[in-house]
Amino acid sequence: MITNDILTRIKEIEIQTRRLLNGMLVGDSTSAIKGTGFEFDQIREYSQGDDVRFIDWHSSARMNNLLVKQFMEERSRTIILAVDCSSSMFFSSNDQLKYDLAAQIASVLALVAGYGKDHVGLFLFSNDVIKMIPPKTGSNHIRRIMHALLSQNDLRHTSKSTVVFDAIARMKKRDAIIFMVSDFLCNPDAKRLAVLARKHDVVAVRCLDRYEKEVPSVGALYCADERIKHPVPLFLQRGLRANSMETFMRERLAAQNQLFRRNAIDVLDMEPGKPFVGDLVRFFRKRMMY
């Protein structure tokens, strides 16, 4: 069921994204060609090498200059949004959960791809594929993806990237752009990631809370999760446990970055509570230039 709250959030994201796209070339997924095409674009001056079959003789006679018709050929790409909805994504140290950020990021990507007439598909995953929407085009399809993203509130177990890697492989598509939106607290399987990166253009969008990158010095803290039923004391104090945890996190992120670089995977780091739409739209449009 589409609630009024979800409709409002969809509309807000659409308005913000459309404003940023004003003045940008939205149609990067079309290319001007000389010759047959799908849609008339414009009449322009004849250039050496133009196909004489597309000379507009009536306009040429009227303007006393040789003119040709130019057409636009559609070049559709496939965009796959693989969004982590495991339990670790439903955390934040501020008002915005990591999953809320991930859902908004994926929604903006879907909108921009939709404006470029690209095929967009969605995988919501944790330790299994929760929802799969096959790649299609059209505004109704994009809204279906946004609704699936923004209405997801089912707390799942740990993330398992292999399930989504295998699901994408079963689609038997090549040369898609795969946006992996996750906190990557569970490291992706290196072998399967390498296979995926050889077949597709993969982008890692890493959503981490600031306190997952820099541990606050707050003293004793009792923690628990769904696997540990009783609270466990954690001592976060400068010079003690916090330092070792920060070292572990830095080393872990460095190892992840090395894995991504080895497979030619770009990494976009996003943080809940910080603006992201402008940078994301600019990155996407640059990536989609042909």
N, C-alpha and C positions, 0 to 999 in steps of 0.2 A: 504494500500500500504506500502510495506517495503522499506523505504528510505535507502540511503547509510549511513546516519548518524546513523540510528538505527542498521544496520548491523555491523557497526564499533563498536558501544557500546556493542553489543552482543558478538562480537569476543573478545573485550578487557576483558569483564567479564569472558568469557570462559577460556581465557589464564591465567588470574590471579588465578582463582579458581583451574584450573588443576595444576598449579605450586605448590599451597599449598597442594593439595592432593597427590602429589608425595611423596612417603615414608610413606603415611598413608595407612591403610587398607581400600581400597575403598569398598570392598565386604562385609561390615558388615551385609548386608541383606542376606547373604548365610551362611549356617552352615554346618560344617563337620559332617557327620553321618556315622554310621556303618550299612550298609544295602542298601536298594534300594534308588536311588537318581535320579537326572535328568542329571547330568553331571559328567563324570569321573574327579577325582582330582589328585590322585597320588597312587603309590604303597608304602606300608610301612610294617614294621614288624608286625606280628600277636601279638595281645594282648589278654589276657584271657577275654572271653566274646564276642569276635568278631564272627560274623556269618560265619560258615565254608563254606557256599555257595559262599563266596566271596574270598576264598583263590585262589591265582594265582599259580596254580601248576607248570606251565612252568617256571615262574620266581623263584619260590621257589627251583626247582630242579637245575636251573642254578646257583643260589647264595648259594645253600646248607643251606638255612634258610627259615623258614615259613613266607611267605609274603601274604598280602591281598590287594585287591583293595579298595580304598576309594573314595566315591562319594560326590558331593555337592548337597544339596537340597535347592532350592530357597525358601526364606521366604520373600515375598513381603509385604510391609506395604503401607498404604495409607497416603499421606501427603496432607493436605489442606492448601493453602495459602489464607488467607483472608486479603486483602490489602485495606486500607482506601484511597479513592481518593476524599474526601470532600474538600471544599474550604480552610479549615485551614491548609491542608497539602501542599498547594501551597504558602508557606511562608518560609522565611529564612533571617537571618541577615548576611549571607555570600553568596558565589557563588552557593552553592548547596541547592536546595529546599528540604524541608522535604519529599515531594513525590518522588523526584529523589533518595533520600537515601532509602526510602521504596521500590521503584522499584528495586534498585540494591540488597538490602537485599533479597527480594523475589526471584530474579533471581539466586542469589548464592545458596539459599536453594533448588530451583528447580534443578539446575545443580548437586549439591551433591546428592540429592535424585535420580536423573536420573542415575548417575554413579552407585548407589547402586541398580538399577533396581526396584525402588519403584514406585508406582502409584502416580502421582502428579496432583492435581486439583487446580483451581484458582477461587476466587471470588473477583471482584473489586466492592466496595460498597461505598455509601455515605448515602443519605436518602432512597436509594433503591439499589438493586443489579444492577450494571451497566453492568457487563459482568460475565459470568460463563463458565468455561471450565471444563468439567467432568474429573475425575482422569483417567489417562492412563499412559503408559510407552512409551519409545522410544525417540531418539534424536530429531526427527521432532516435536514431541509433546512438548518437553521442549522448543524448539525454538519458537513454537507458543505461549507458555505462556510468554516467555521473550519478544516477540514482543508486545503482549497485554499490558504488564507492561510498557514497555519503550515508547510506542506510545500514552499512555493515557495523554491527555492534556485538557480534557473537565472539566472546573471548575464547580463543583457541589455545592449543599447546605451543610448544616451541616451533620455531621456523625450520623448515627442511627444504632447502632450495632444490634438491635433486628432483622432487616431485614436479616442480614447475618446469625445470629443464627438460625432463622427460615428456611432459605434456606439450611443450612447444615443439620438441622434436617430432612428436606424432602428427603435428599439423602438416609436415612435409612441405614447408615453405622455406624459401631461401632469400637471402638479402633483405630481410626485414630489419627494422630498427627496434631493438628490445630495450625498454626502459625498466630496469630492476629497481623498484622503490622499496627500500628496507632499511632497518637499522644495522643489518649485517652483524648482529651480536653472535649469531651462529655462522661461522665462516662458510662460504660457498664451497662445494666440492670442486677442487682444482681441475680434475680431469674433465668433468662434465662441463665446467665453465669454459675450458679451452676449446672443447668441441663446439659449444654454442657460439663462441666468439669467431670461430673459423667460418661458420655458416651465416652469421648475422653481424650487424653492427650493434654492439652492446654498450649501453650507458648505465653506470651504477649511480643511482640517486640515494645517497646515504643520509638517513634522518636520525641524528643523534641529539639527545638532550645535552645541554652544556655540562651537567653534572656527571654525564657518562664519559666526558672527555677530561674534565677537571674536577677531581673529588673535593668537596667542601670540607673544611676542618670544623666539624660540629661535635666532636667528642664521641661518646658511646651512642650507637644507633642499633635498634633491634629490627631485624629484617626477616621477612618470610615470603615464600611464594607458594604456588599451588602444589609443588612437589614436596616442600618442607612444611609440615603442618604446624610446627612450633617455632616461635621466633628465635633467631640466632643473633647473638651480639656481634656487632661490627664496630671496631674502634677507629674512628676517622679523626685523626689528629696529626698535625704536621710533625714529621720526624718519626711517626710510628707507621701504622698500617696504611694510612692514606698514601704515603710516598710509594710504598711497594705496589699499591693498586694503580696509581697514576703511571708508574713505570710499566706495569703490565699492559695498561690501556694504550699507552704510546707505542709500545713495541707491537701490540696487536694491530693497531691502525697502520703502522709502518709496513708490517707484513702483508696486510690486505692491499695497501696501495701498490706494493711491489707485485703482487699477484695480478692486479688489474693492469698495471703497466706492461707486464710480460705478455698479456693477451690483448694489448692495444685497446683497453677499455677506459673511456673517460669516466671521471668521478666528479659528481656534483655533491658537495656537502651542504645540507640544509639543517636548520635548527628551529625547533618550535618557538613561536613567538616573534620571529624575525621576518621582515618582508622578503618575498622571494619571486613574485610573479614577473616583475620586469626582467630580472636576470634570466629566469627560466625561459621566457618567451624569446628573448634575444638569442639564447643558446640554441633553442630548437630551430628557429628560422635560419640561423647560420648553418646548422647541421643539415638542414633539408635543402640547401642551395644545390642546384645541379650544375 
